[in-house]
Each structure stands twice: as C-alpha cells, then as structure tokens.
C-alpha cells in the first residue's frame, strides 16, 4: 500500500529491494527493443530509488544529487524527486523544498568554482572530457564583429557556450539564471560561467530560487495532487519518457550552442 492508501500494482520490473511498479509497454523483441534495452536498466534503477522513500537515506540522496547537478554532476534530480514523491506522496512538498534548497546551494558552489577555482580545477576537467571546443569556443571564430573574451585565465571565443552565456548575462542576469534553472538549458554552465565572469551572485540566488523553485515544487505539487493518476502512466511508459527527457536535455545544450 502507498501512503495514500492505494495499492501498489505488481510490475515486470523489480530490483533488489525495490518497490513493485507498473509493467512496461516497451517492445521486448526486434531492433527497437534492442535499442531501447538500456532504458530497462534505468527503470530498474527507478524501482530501486522508489524504495528510498521509506529509507532514512532518501532525502540525503536527493539533497546530494540536487547540489551536485547544479555545479558539476550531469544527471538532473527530477527523476529521483518524482520517485520519492510517488513513494511517500504526503511528503512531496517537503521533498520539493529540499531539492530546491540543495540545488540553489549547488548553484552558489558552481559560482564559486568559476570565480576561484576555474583555471586550476574546472578547466582541466573540461579539457579531459573533450568539452573545451564547445564550452570555450575555437580560435579564429571571433574574426569580425565579435572578439574573444578573457576571464579566469582562459580565452572564450564567440562559438563557445561560455561566450554565448556571457551575452545573456549582459542582457539580463536574473532572467538568464532563471531560464537555466527552470528549463532543460544546462544550469551548471550558467552557474560556473557566472563566477568566471563575476556576474552578480545576488542575481544567481534570486533567479535560482525562482526557477528551481517553480520547477521542483511544480513536480512535487503534480505528484501530491495527481500522483495516483500519473504514476501508473509514467511507469508504464517510463522508458519512452526517459528517451524524451534525454532529448530535452540534448535540446537544452543545442539551444545554448546554436540559438543564443
């Protein structure tokens, strides 16, 4: 039984110690089933995470992931937040508040990484991961109306993410932080870039509280009021929704790269 008194449906996906969830609608055979097989593993992880709602470690895990994602970790906290809310729906608003607060603190940490540790800590990691060209841009792309920017011991060129983010900061710092905190646009790029270019920390805190608050509390409210209705649908089509979420994340990076 869930905390709302509704029975938990038996499902085909079950992990060690995980809660039973709705059976998947993902094709099991053929080329499509083979291509989407990795997402079955993600659903198994979801089932395991769902059981954390009854564990004393669930909130701590949510806080750690929310904090880390805002400054360096690539996986967003939304799936874990949703799983915890489904597992213990009456505490959904509490989970949403924890996720929001930890994410804002992580954003502040990202700002300080950019401000004080960028050249010695962030740059080696970015270069090792092979992201330097996309994040910093390529020499020669500034020929013409735009010229490179120098900050944090690094030169940033017009075709790079940081250069484009700096332009958004110059237009409206609060709105830039808010948009990144609310949407699939990579939030960590904005938090780190804010420190590199010494953009107002107050704007980061205000924009992050507004953006992350709307996003995380929105997820929590959705689970609180409609959890019994949407949980079976999400679990039944979990793999497809995961594919869609990954595409949204990719779209966020492309939006910064090509549209800003």
C-alpha positions in Angstrom: 0.0 0.0 0.0 1.1 3.6 -0.6 0.9 6.3 2.0 -2.3 7.5 0.2 -4.0 4.1 0.8 -3.8 3.0 -2.8 -2.4 -0.5 -3.6 0.9 -0.8 -5.4 0.5 -2.7 -8.7 2.7 -5.6 -9.5 5.0 -5.0 -12.4 7.5 -6.7 -14.5 10.4 -4.6 -13.4 11.8 -5.3 -10.0 15.2 -4.7 -8.4 16.7 -5.9 -5.3 14.7 -4.4 -2.5 12.8 -2.2 -5.0 9.1 -1.5 -4.9 6.8 -3.2 -7.4 5.9 -1.0 -10.3 3.7 -1.0 -13.4 4.6 -3.3 -16.2 6.5 -1.7 -19.1 4.9 -1.1 -22.5 8.4 -1.2 -24.1 8.8 -3.7 -27.0 10.9 -6.7 -25.9 11.8 -8.0 -29.3 13.1 -6.7 -32.6 15.5 -3.9 -33.3 13.5 -1.3 -31.4 13.5 -3.5 -28.3 17.3 -4.0 -28.5 18.0 -0.3 -29.0 15.8 0.7 -26.0 17.1 -2.1 -23.8 19.4 0.2 -21.7 16.4 2.2 -20.6 15.0 -1.0 -19.0 18.1 -0.8 -16.7 17.1 2.8 -15.9 13.6 1.7 -15.0 15.1 -0.9 -12.7 17.1 1.9 -11.0 13.9 3.9 -10.7 12.2 1.0 -8.9 15.1 0.8 -6.5 15.0 4.6 -5.9 11.3 4.4 -5.3 12.0 2.2 -2.2 14.2 5.0 -0.8 11.1 7.0 0.2 10.8 4.6 3.2 14.6 4.8 3.9 16.4 7.3 6.0 18.8 7.9 3.1 16.3 9.1 0.5 16.3 12.8 1.5 20.1 12.8 1.8 20.5 11.3 -1.6 18.1 13.8 -3.1 20.0 16.7 -1.5 23.4 15.5 -2.7 22.3 14.9 -6.3 20.5 18.3 -6.4 23.5 20.1 -5.1 26.0 18.3 -7.4 23.9 18.7 -10.5 23.9 22.5 -10.1 27.6 22.7 -10.2 29.2 19.6 -12.0 27.1 16.4 -12.0 25.4 15.6 -15.3 22.2 13.9 -14.1 19.3 16.1 -13.0 17.5 15.4 -9.7 14.0 15.4 -11.2 13.6 11.6 -11.6 14.7 11.0 -8.0 12.4 13.7 -6.7 9.5 12.2 -8.6 10.3 8.7 -7.3 10.4 9.9 -3.7 7.2 11.8 -4.1 5.5 8.8 -5.5 6.8 6.6 -2.7 5.7 9.0 0.0 3.2 11.4 -1.5 2.2 13.2 1.7 5.8 14.5 1.9 6.0 15.7 -1.7 6.2 19.4 -0.8 9.0 18.7 1.7 10.9 16.7 -0.9 10.4 19.6 -3.4 11.7 22.2 -0.9 14.8 20.1 -0.1 15.5 19.7 -3.8 15.1 23.4 -4.4 17.3 24.5 -1.5 20.1 22.0 -2.3 20.0 23.0 -5.9 20.3 26.7 -5.1 23.2 26.0 -2.8 24.8 23.9 -5.5 24.4 26.8 -7.9 26.3 29.0 -5.4 29.0 26.4 -5.2 29.2 26.4 -9.0 29.6 30.2 -9.0 32.5 29.9 -6.6 34.1 27.2 -8.7 34.0 29.6 -11.6 35.2 32.5 -9.5 38.1 31.0 -7.6 38.8 27.5 -9.0 38.1 27.7 -12.7 41.6 27.7 -14.1 43.0 25.1 -11.7 40.0 22.8 -11.2 37.3 23.3 -13.9 39.5 23.8 -16.9 41.5 20.5 -16.6 38.2 18.6 -16.2 36.6 20.3 -19.2 39.6 19.6 -21.3 39.9 16.0 -20.1 36.2 15.4 -21.0 36.8 16.8 -24.5 34.4 19.7 -24.0 36.9 22.6 -24.4 35.9 23.4 -28.0 32.2 23.5 -27.3 32.5 25.3 -24.0 35.3 27.7 -24.7 35.0 28.0 -28.5 37.6 27.8 -31.2 40.3 30.3 -32.0 39.5 32.3 -35.2 35.7 32.3 -34.7 35.9 35.8 -33.3 37.2 37.4 -36.5 34.9 40.2 -37.5 32.4 42.0 -35.3 33.0 39.8 -32.2 36.2 39.4 -30.4 37.3 36.9 -27.8 36.7 37.4 -24.0 39.4 36.7 -21.4 38.5 35.6 -17.9 39.6 33.1 -15.3 42.9 32.6 -17.2 41.0 31.4 -20.3 40.1 32.9 -23.7 36.5 32.4 -24.8 35.5 32.6 -28.4 32.1 33.5 -30.0 31.2 30.0 -31.0 31.6 28.6 -27.4 28.9 28.1 -24.7 30.6 30.5 -22.2 30.7 33.3 -24.7 27.1 33.0 -25.5 26.1 32.7 -21.8 28.1 35.9 -21.1 26.0 37.7 -23.8 22.8 36.5 -22.0 24.2 37.8 -18.7 24.9 41.2 -20.3 21.2 41.4 -21.4 19.6 40.4 -18.1 21.5 38.3 -15.5 18.4 37.4 -13.4 16.5 36.2 -16.5 19.5 34.2 -17.7 19.8 32.4 -14.4 16.0 31.9 -14.1 15.7 30.4 -17.6 18.6 28.0 -17.0 17.2 26.9 -13.6 13.7 26.3 -14.9 14.3 24.7 -18.3 16.5 21.9 -19.8 19.2 24.5 -20.6 22.3 23.3 -18.8 22.1 25.2 -15.4 25.7 24.3 -14.4 27.1 26.1 -17.4 25.4 29.3 -16.2 26.4 28.9 -12.5 30.1 28.3 -13.4 30.1 31.0 -16.1 28.6 33.4 -13.6 31.6 33.0 -11.3 34.1 33.2 -14.2 32.7 36.5 -15.4 31.9 37.7 -11.9 28.2 38.2 -12.6 26.1 39.2 -9.6 25.8 36.4 -7.0 22.5 38.0 -5.8 21.1 37.6 -9.3 22.1 33.9 -9.2 20.4 33.3 -5.9 17.2 35.1 -6.8 17.0 33.6 -10.3 17.8 30.1 -9.0 15.2 30.3 -6.2 12.6 31.4 -8.7 13.5 29.0 -11.4 14.4 25.9 -9.4 11.5 26.6 -7.0 9.0 26.7 -9.9 10.4 23.5 -11.4 10.9 21.3 -8.4 7.9 22.5 -6.5 5.9 22.0 -9.7 7.0 18.4 -9.8 6.2 17.9 -6.2 2.7 19.5 -6.5 2.0 17.4 -9.5 2.8 14.2 -7.6 1.0 15.4 -4.5 -2.3 16.1 -6.2 -2.3 13.7 -9.2 0.2 11.0 -8.1 -2.4 8.2 -8.1 -3.3 9.1 -11.7 0.0 9.8 -13.3 2.2 7.2 -11.5 0.8 4.2 -13.5 1.2 6.1 -16.8 4.8 7.1 -16.0 5.7 3.6 -15.0 4.0 2.0 -18.0 5.8 4.3 -20.4 8.9 5.0 -18.3 11.4 4.1 -21.0 9.8 6.3 -23.6 9.6 9.2 -21.2 13.3 8.7 -20.3 14.1 8.9 -24.0 12.1 12.1 -24.3 13.8 13.6 -21.2 17.3 12.8 -22.7 16.3 14.5 -25.9 15.1 17.6 -24.0 18.5 17.7 -22.2 20.3 17.5 -25.5 18.0 20.2 -26.9 19.0 22.4 -24.0 22.7 22.1 -24.9 21.9 22.7 -28.5 19.8 25.8 -27.6 22.8 27.3 -25.8 25.2 26.3 -28.6 23.3 27.4 -31.6 20.3 29.6 -30.7 21.7 32.1 -28.1 
